[in-house]
């Protein structure tokens, strides 16, 4: 029935600002951009190490973007959580929670993306030999 996850869509207030965040700060790549038949601006981003994409959609006719707290987030794996957080703080990206260590040995923290979308950054614990 289902073959694979293709993309996850996030509606955004300002496509250019959001593209800057995901490409220049987090390092994702733009695959394609176009306008939909109804007039929304769309951008599809590739995620390193994954075949799934993120779709960003700017469509002012839908009204203001209001992201409900604790409803949705996306998570990305990082090699060095501490270094990543130092870099993000230095360029003014809000760290909203963490870093925290889980019972599995993974470490994670949350940052805030444009429109107050929550992003989880995870440093996985090395696998035992």
N, C-alpha and C positions, 0 to 999 in steps of 0.2 A: 504494500500500500504506500507508505511514506518511504521515499528513497534517501533523503537527506535534508538537513536544515539549510536553506539557501541564504536568507538574510533576516535581520531584525530591524524594524523601522523605528526611528525616533523622530517625532515632529519637533522642529526647532524654531525659535523666533528669528534668528539671524544665521542664515546658511554660511555666509563668509566667515563670521566669527567662530562658528562651530567647526567649520572645516579647518581653520587655523589651529584650533585646539587639538583636534584629532590627528592632523598631519604634522604640523610643526612641533607640537609639544609631545604627543604620544608616539609619533612615527608611523601611523597608518598611511596607506597609499590610496589615492583616488583612482578608482577603476573607470568610472564614467559619470558624467553629469548630463542631465537633460531636463526639459520641462515636460510635465505630463499633459495629456489632452485637456484636463480641467484647470491647468495653469499653475500647478505647484512646481516648485524647483526641487529637483532630486539630485542627490549625490550618493554614489555607492563606494564604500571603502573596503579595502582588503585588510585583513588582520594577519600579521606574520604568523606562520605556523598553523594556519587554519584555512579551510576552504569556504567557511561561512563569511558573509559580508554584513556590514552595517549600512543601512539605508538612512540617510538624513533627508528630511522633507520639510521645506519651508512652504507653508500655505496659510498666509494671513487671513484668508476668508474663513478659516475655521475658528478664528478668535485667538485670544492669547494662550500661549503654552503654559499650562499649570501642572507641574510634575508633583504627584502626590508623594509625600515623604514615606519612605520604607516600602514603596510599592514595587519598584523595579530598580535593578542595577545591572551593570555588566562588569565582568571580572576579567582582568588580564594578568598573565604571569609575568613576573620580572625576575631578573637574575639577582639583583642586589636591592632589597627594599630600602635599606637605610640610605644608600647613595641616590636612589630614585627620589626619595622624599626630600633629601637635601636639595637636589636640583629643582624639584617642583616648588618647594618653599621659596627658593631664591628668585623664581620668576613670578611669584605671587599667586600660585595655585593653592586654594584652600585645602588643607588636610583636615578632614572633618572627624576622623576617628582613627585611633591606632598610633603606632603599630601595636598589634596584639599577636601573641603566640597561641596557636591552637593546641589541643591535646595530641594531634598527630605530628607536631613539630613544625608545621607550616606557620608562616608569619604573614599577616595581612594588615592593610590600612585602607582607608577610604578617602577619596578626593572628590571635589565637586567640579563637574563639567558645566559648560554653559547651559542655561535654563534649569540649573540645579539638579541635573541628572547625577546620580551617584555612580562612582566608578570604584571598584575594589581592585586593589593591586595585591597580588599574592606572590610571595617567595616560598617556593616549595622546599620542604626539608629534603636533604640528600637521602636517596634510598640506601638502606643498609646493604652492606656487601654480603 
